[in-house]
Amino acid sequence: MTDVVGREFEWAIDTDLDTVWEALTTPCGLATWYVSSAEVDPRQGGELKVDWGTGPFAMGTFEVVDVPRRLKLVYGGDQVGAEEWLLSHEDGITHVRLIHSLPVEEGKTWDEVYGDITRGWSLFMATLGWAAGTVGELGRESEVRLGDITEGAWGRVLAAAGVHATPDSGSTLSIDGLPDAEVLVGVDDYSLLLAFDNKATLLVDVEGPHLYTLAATYGEGRADSALLAGITSLAERLCTAAGAA
């Protein structure tokens, strides 16, 4: 029998209910905060296929679609994995509750899976909250870069970004050639999510043997090709640093 771990998450997003529903159920919406691209058929029995920039992946099947309040996606060979999204709205704030059940991969412990999904959702939902609440619209242009990881990689990644320790959420980084970056999420040894001038983000995350980076521009920043090129160049430097001997 497959072991399954479960965890509940809650977030409050400063936007309307329809925007969050769109973010969960449309290609443009999902590509704003979750993936590089998506194919989605948001009806009962419809499928979700996603691509994080590393190749297409069949995510699962929608078991429940109750517009715009409840969405349940099931996946895995025996469909024991599930994401159930419950939305409500009050005083201008959309409240999001996620009940996530996930099969435990062979060779992984419960604590490892628990930590992985907690970190992952903190990054994804911080991106959605920033895009919907700060930028005020869905959609982005993005570039993915991957780097190999060798021993001591995170310290070299930080040094390439001009810091010596993982910065705290809410702090500000100054990076040569780019606007000052607000740290939306900082997880020691694993992750950074930076926001630049309310126009762009850079996600940096340790994924197994690789450093995964996603540079993206939003809103009026989508027309700024130089900004995306500059952040992508930073991402490439971080990936190179991660794999340095």
Contacts in CASP RR format, 6 or more apart in sequence:
PFRMAT RR
TARGET T0000
AUTHOR 0000-0000-0000
METHOD contacts of the structure
MODEL  1
MTDVVGREFEWAIDTDLDTVWEALTTPCGLATWYVSSAEVDPRQGGELKV
DWGTGPFAMGTFEVVDVPRRLKLVYGGDQVGAEEWLLSHEDGITHVRLIH
SLPVEEGKTWDEVYGDITRGWSLFMATLGWAAGTVGELGRESEVRLGDIT
EGAWGRVLAAAGVHATPDSGSTLSIDGLPDAEVLVGVDDYSLLLAFDNKA
TLLVDVEGPHLYTLAATYGEGRADSALLAGITSLAERLCTAAGAA
2 78 0 8 1.000
2 80 0 8 1.000
2 103 0 8 1.000
2 104 0 8 1.000
3 103 0 8 1.000
3 104 0 8 1.000
3 110 0 8 1.000
4 80 0 8 1.000
4 81 0 8 1.000
4 101 0 8 1.000
4 102 0 8 1.000
4 103 0 8 1.000
4 104 0 8 1.000
5 101 0 8 1.000
5 102 0 8 1.000
5 104 0 8 1.000
5 110 0 8 1.000
5 113 0 8 1.000
5 114 0 8 1.000
5 117 0 8 1.000
6 99 0 8 1.000
6 100 0 8 1.000
6 101 0 8 1.000
6 102 0 8 1.000
7 100 0 8 1.000
7 114 0 8 1.000
7 117 0 8 1.000
7 118 0 8 1.000
8 97 0 8 1.000
8 98 0 8 1.000
8 99 0 8 1.000
8 100 0 8 1.000
9 97 0 8 1.000
9 98 0 8 1.000
9 100 0 8 1.000
9 118 0 8 1.000
9 121 0 8 1.000
9 125 0 8 1.000
10 95 0 8 1.000
10 96 0 8 1.000
10 97 0 8 1.000
10 98 0 8 1.000
11 95 0 8 1.000
11 96 0 8 1.000
11 125 0 8 1.000
11 129 0 8 1.000
12 93 0 8 1.000
12 94 0 8 1.000
12 95 0 8 1.000
12 96 0 8 1.000
13 20 0 8 1.000
13 93 0 8 1.000
13 94 0 8 1.000
13 95 0 8 1.000
13 96 0 8 1.000
13 125 0 8 1.000
13 128 0 8 1.000
13 129 0 8 1.000
13 132 0 8 1.000
13 133 0 8 1.000
14 92 0 8 1.000
14 93 0 8 1.000
14 129 0 8 1.000
14 132 0 8 1.000
14 133 0 8 1.000
15 94 0 8 1.000
15 129 0 8 1.000
15 132 0 8 1.000
15 133 0 8 1.000
15 136 0 8 1.000
16 89 0 8 1.000
16 92 0 8 1.000
16 94 0 8 1.000
17 68 0 8 1.000
17 87 0 8 1.000
17 88 0 8 1.000
17 89 0 8 1.000
17 94 0 8 1.000
18 68 0 8 1.000
19 94 0 8 1.000
19 132 0 8 1.000
19 138 0 8 1.000
20 68 0 8 1.000
20 87 0 8 1.000
20 94 0 8 1.000
20 96 0 8 1.000
20 128 0 8 1.000
20 132 0 8 1.000
21 67 0 8 1.000
21 68 0 8 1.000
21 71 0 8 1.000
21 87 0 8 1.000
22 28 0 8 1.000
22 29 0 8 1.000
22 138 0 8 1.000
23 29 0 8 1.000
23 30 0 8 1.000
23 32 0 8 1.000
23 33 0 8 1.000
23 128 0 8 1.000
23 132 0 8 1.000
23 138 0 8 1.000
24 30 0 8 1.000
24 71 0 8 1.000
24 85 0 8 1.000
25 40 0 8 1.000
25 42 0 8 1.000
25 65 0 8 1.000
25 71 0 8 1.000
26 40 0 8 1.000
26 42 0 8 1.000
26 138 0 8 1.000
27 37 0 8 1.000
27 38 0 8 1.000
27 39 0 8 1.000
27 40 0 8 1.000
28 138 0 8 1.000
28 139 0 8 1.000
29 38 0 8 1.000
29 138 0 8 1.000
29 139 0 8 1.000
30 38 0 8 1.000
30 40 0 8 1.000
30 50 0 8 1.000
31 37 0 8 1.000
31 38 0 8 1.000
31 139 0 8 1.000
31 140 0 8 1.000
31 142 0 8 1.000
32 127 0 8 1.000
32 128 0 8 1.000
32 131 0 8 1.000
32 132 0 8 1.000
32 138 0 8 1.000
32 139 0 8 1.000
32 140 0 8 1.000
32 218 0 8 1.000
33 124 0 8 1.000
33 125 0 8 1.000
33 127 0 8 1.000
33 128 0 8 1.000
33 129 0 8 1.000
33 131 0 8 1.000
34 50 0 8 1.000
34 124 0 8 1.000
34 127 0 8 1.000
34 128 0 8 1.000
35 50 0 8 1.000
35 51 0 8 1.000
35 52 0 8 1.000
35 53 0 8 1.000
36 51 0 8 1.000
36 52 0 8 1.000
36 53 0 8 1.000
36 142 0 8 1.000
36 144 0 8 1.000
36 214 0 8 1.000
37 50 0 8 1.000
37 51 0 8 1.000
37 53 0 8 1.000
38 48 0 8 1.000
38 49 0 8 1.000
38 50 0 8 1.000
38 51 0 8 1.000
39 47 0 8 1.000
39 48 0 8 1.000
39 49 0 8 1.000
39 50 0 8 1.000
40 47 0 8 1.000
40 48 0 8 1.000
40 49 0 8 1.000
41 47 0 8 1.000
41 48 0 8 1.000
41 62 0 8 1.000
42 62 0 8 1.000
42 65 0 8 1.000
42 71 0 8 1.000
43 62 0 8 1.000
43 65 0 8 1.000
44 62 0 8 1.000
44 63 0 8 1.000
44 64 0 8 1.000
44 65 0 8 1.000
45 61 0 8 1.000
45 62 0 8 1.000
45 63 0 8 1.000
46 61 0 8 1.000
46 62 0 8 1.000
47 58 0 8 1.000
47 59 0 8 1.000
47 60 0 8 1.000
47 61 0 8 1.000
47 62 0 8 1.000
48 58 0 8 1.000
48 59 0 8 1.000
48 60 0 8 1.000
48 61 0 8 1.000
48 62 0 8 1.000
48 73 0 8 1.000
49 56 0 8 1.000
49 57 0 8 1.000
49 58 0 8 1.000
49 59 0 8 1.000
50 56 0 8 1.000
50 57 0 8 1.000
50 59 0 8 1.000
51 57 0 8 1.000
52 144 0 8 1.000
52 212 0 8 1.000
52 214 0 8 1.000
53 144 0 8 1.000
54 144 0 8 1.000
54 146 0 8 1.000
54 212 0 8 1.000
59 73 0 8 1.000
59 75 0 8 1.000
60 73 0 8 1.000
60 74 0 8 1.000
60 75 0 8 1.000
60 76 0 8 1.000
61 73 0 8 1.000
61 74 0 8 1.000
61 75 0 8 1.000
61 79 0 8 1.000
62 71 0 8 1.000
62 72 0 8 1.000
62 73 0 8 1.000
63 72 0 8 1.000
63 73 0 8 1.000
63 74 0 8 1.000
63 82 0 8 1.000
64 70 0 8 1.000
64 71 0 8 1.000
64 72 0 8 1.000
64 84 0 8 1.000
65 71 0 8 1.000
65 72 0 8 1.000
68 87 0 8 1.000
69 86 0 8 1.000
69 87 0 8 1.000
69 88 0 8 1.000
70 84 0 8 1.000
70 85 0 8 1.000
70 86 0 8 1.000
70 87 0 8 1.000
71 83 0 8 1.000
71 84 0 8 1.000
71 85 0 8 1.000
72 82 0 8 1.000
72 83 0 8 1.000
72 84 0 8 1.000
72 85 0 8 1.000
73 82 0 8 1.000
73 83 0 8 1.000
73 84 0 8 1.000
74 81 0 8 1.000
74 82 0 8 1.000
75 81 0 8 1.000
75 82 0 8 1.000
76 103 0 8 1.000
80 101 0 8 1.000
80 103 0 8 1.000
81 101 0 8 1.000
81 102 0 8 1.000
81 103 0 8 1.000
82 99 0 8 1.000
82 100 0 8 1.000
82 101 0 8 1.000
83 98 0 8 1.000
83 99 0 8 1.000
83 100 0 8 1.000
83 101 0 8 1.000
84 98 0 8 1.000
84 99 0 8 1.000
84 100 0 8 1.000
85 96 0 8 1.000
85 97 0 8 1.000
85 98 0 8 1.000
86 96 0 8 1.000
86 97 0 8 1.000
86 98 0 8 1.000
86 99 0 8 1.000
87 94 0 8 1.000
87 95 0 8 1.000
87 96 0 8 1.000
87 97 0 8 1.000
88 94 0 8 1.000
88 95 0 8 1.000
89 95 0 8 1.000
96 125 0 8 1.000
98 121 0 8 1.000
100 117 0 8 1.000
100 121 0 8 1.000
102 113 0 8 1.000
102 117 0 8 1.000
104 110 0 8 1.000
104 113 0 8 1.000
105 113 0 8 1.000
119 187 0 8 1.000
119 190 0 8 1.000
119 191 0 8 1.000
119 205 0 8 1.000
120 191 0 8 1.000
120 205 0 8 1.000
122 185 0 8 1.000
122 187 0 8 1.000
123 185 0 8 1.000
123 191 0 8 1.000
123 193 0 8 1.000
123 203 0 8 1.000
123 205 0 8 1.000
126 184 0 8 1.000
126 185 0 8 1.000
126 193 0 8 1.000
127 184 0 8 1.000
127 193 0 8 1.000
127 201 0 8 1.000
127 203 0 8 1.000
130 184 0 8 1.000
130 195 0 8 1.000
130 201 0 8 1.000
131 137 0 8 1.000
131 138 0 8 1.000
131 139 0 8 1.000
131 140 0 8 1.000
131 218 0 8 1.000
132 138 0 8 1.000
134 195 0 8 1.000
134 198 0 8 1.000
135 198 0 8 1.000
135 199 0 8 1.000
135 218 0 8 1.000
135 219 0 8 1.000
136 219 0 8 1.000
137 218 0 8 1.000
137 219 0 8 1.000
139 218 0 8 1.000
139 219 0 8 1.000
139 222 0 8 1.000
140 216 0 8 1.000
140 217 0 8 1.000
140 218 0 8 1.000
140 219 0 8 1.000
140 222 0 8 1.000
141 216 0 8 1.000
141 217 0 8 1.000
141 222 0 8 1.000
141 228 0 8 1.000
142 214 0 8 1.000
142 215 0 8 1.000
142 216 0 8 1.000
142 217 0 8 1.000
143 214 0 8 1.000
143 215 0 8 1.000
143 216 0 8 1.000
143 228 0 8 1.000
143 232 0 8 1.000
143 235 0 8 1.000
144 212 0 8 1.000
144 213 0 8 1.000
144 214 0 8 1.000
145 213 0 8 1.000
145 215 0 8 1.000
145 232 0 8 1.000
145 235 0 8 1.000
145 236 0 8 1.000
145 239 0 8 1.000
146 210 0 8 1.000
146 211 0 8 1.000
146 212 0 8 1.000
146 213 0 8 1.000
146 239 0 8 1.000
147 210 0 8 1.000
147 211 0 8 1.000
147 212 0 8 1.000
147 213 0 8 1.000
147 239 0 8 1.000
147 240 0 8 1.000
147 242 0 8 1.000
147 243 0 8 1.000
148 209 0 8 1.000
148 210 0 8 1.000
148 211 0 8 1.000
148 242 0 8 1.000
148 243 0 8 1.000
149 206 0 8 1.000
149 208 0 8 1.000
149 209 0 8 1.000
149 210 0 8 1.000
149 211 0 8 1.000
149 242 0 8 1.000
149 243 0 8 1.000
150 242 0 8 1.000
150 243 0 8 1.000
150 244 0 8 1.000
150 245 0 8 1.000
153 206 0 8 1.000
153 211 0 8 1.000
153 241 0 8 1.000
153 242 0 8 1.000
153 243 0 8 1.000
154 166 0 8 1.000
154 188 0 8 1.000
154 189 0 8 1.000
154 190 0 8 1.000
154 206 0 8 1.000
154 242 0 8 1.000
156 241 0 8 1.000
156 242 0 8 1.000
156 243 0 8 1.000
156 244 0 8 1.000
157 204 0 8 1.000
157 211 0 8 1.000
157 238 0 8 1.000
157 241 0 8 1.000
157 242 0 8 1.000
158 164 0 8 1.000
158 165 0 8 1.000
158 166 0 8 1.000
159 241 0 8 1.000
160 237 0 8 1.000
160 238 0 8 1.000
160 240 0 8 1.000
160 241 0 8 1.000
161 173 0 8 1.000
161 175 0 8 1.000
161 192 0 8 1.000
161 234 0 8 1.000
161 238 0 8 1.000
162 173 0 8 1.000
162 175 0 8 1.000
163 173 0 8 1.000
165 188 0 8 1.000
166 186 0 8 1.000
166 187 0 8 1.000
166 188 0 8 1.000
166 189 0 8 1.000
166 192 0 8 1.000
167 173 0 8 1.000
167 183 0 8 1.000
167 186 0 8 1.000
167 192 0 8 1.000
168 183 0 8 1.000
168 186 0 8 1.000
169 183 0 8 1.000
169 184 0 8 1.000
169 185 0 8 1.000
169 186 0 8 1.000
170 182 0 8 1.000
170 183 0 8 1.000
170 184 0 8 1.000
171 182 0 8 1.000
171 183 0 8 1.000
172 180 0 8 1.000
172 181 0 8 1.000
172 182 0 8 1.000
172 183 0 8 1.000
173 180 0 8 1.000
173 181 0 8 1.000
173 183 0 8 1.000
173 194 0 8 1.000
174 180 0 8 1.000
174 181 0 8 1.000
175 181 0 8 1.000
175 234 0 8 1.000
177 230 0 8 1.000
178 196 0 8 1.000
178 227 0 8 1.000
178 230 0 8 1.000
178 231 0 8 1.000
178 234 0 8 1.000
179 196 0 8 1.000
179 197 0 8 1.000
179 199 0 8 1.000
179 227 0 8 1.000
180 196 0 8 1.000
180 197 0 8 1.000
181 194 0 8 1.000
181 195 0 8 1.000
181 196 0 8 1.000
181 202 0 8 1.000
182 194 0 8 1.000
182 195 0 8 1.000
182 196 0 8 1.000
183 192 0 8 1.000
183 193 0 8 1.000
183 194 0 8 1.000
184 193 0 8 1.000
184 194 0 8 1.000
184 195 0 8 1.000
184 201 0 8 1.000
185 191 0 8 1.000
185 192 0 8 1.000
185 193 0 8 1.000
186 192 0 8 1.000
186 193 0 8 1.000
189 206 0 8 1.000
190 205 0 8 1.000
190 206 0 8 1.000
191 203 0 8 1.000
191 204 0 8 1.000
191 205 0 8 1.000
191 206 0 8 1.000
192 202 0 8 1.000
192 203 0 8 1.000
192 204 0 8 1.000
192 205 0 8 1.000
193 201 0 8 1.000
193 202 0 8 1.000
193 203 0 8 1.000
193 204 0 8 1.000
194 201 0 8 1.000
194 202 0 8 1.000
194 204 0 8 1.000
195 201 0 8 1.000
196 202 0 8 1.000
196 227 0 8 1.000
196 231 0 8 1.000
199 217 0 8 1.000
199 218 0 8 1.000
199 219 0 8 1.000
199 220 0 8 1.000
199 221 0 8 1.000
199 224 0 8 1.000
199 227 0 8 1.000
200 215 0 8 1.000
200 216 0 8 1.000
200 217 0 8 1.000
200 218 0 8 1.000
200 221 0 8 1.000
200 224 0 8 1.000
200 227 0 8 1.000
200 228 0 8 1.000
200 231 0 8 1.000
201 214 0 8 1.000
201 215 0 8 1.000
201 216 0 8 1.000
201 218 0 8 1.000
202 213 0 8 1.000
202 214 0 8 1.000
202 215 0 8 1.000
202 216 0 8 1.000
202 231 0 8 1.000
202 234 0 8 1.000
202 235 0 8 1.000
203 212 0 8 1.000
203 213 0 8 1.000
203 214 0 8 1.000
203 216 0 8 1.000
204 211 0 8 1.000
204 212 0 8 1.000
204 213 0 8 1.000
204 235 0 8 1.000
204 238 0 8 1.000
205 211 0 8 1.000
205 212 0 8 1.000
205 213 0 8 1.000
206 212 0 8 1.000
211 238 0 8 1.000
211 239 0 8 1.000
211 242 0 8 1.000
211 243 0 8 1.000
213 235 0 8 1.000
213 238 0 8 1.000
213 239 0 8 1.000
214 235 0 8 1.000
215 228 0 8 1.000
215 230 0 8 1.000
215 231 0 8 1.000
215 232 0 8 1.000
215 234 0 8 1.000
215 235 0 8 1.000
216 228 0 8 1.000
216 231 0 8 1.000
217 224 0 8 1.000
217 227 0 8 1.000
217 228 0 8 1.000
217 231 0 8 1.000
221 227 0 8 1.000
END
